[in-house]
């Protein structure tokens, strides 16, 4: 995580409080944070860490990411289904 403070100085506790505020607000990790201090006011400019994307498909009536937890009968049902080309 990259943190830049411009226009003044902040304690580590204040910086951590801003990081916690952003992460609570967005429910994501902060990747880069620039805090611009202007007297009693601060401007927060941040980018969030990328979130890994998991592909979800609808197979035999179920929304699944992977089939690794399926039993043998459900795996056979998926293997035997007719797959249509677009």
Secondary structure as UniProt FT lines:
FT   STRAND          2..6
FT   HELIX           12..26
FT   STRAND          30..38
FT   TURN            39..40
FT   STRAND          41..48
FT   STRAND          57..59
FT   TURN            60..61
FT   STRAND          62..64
FT   TURN            68..69
FT   HELIX           72..80
//
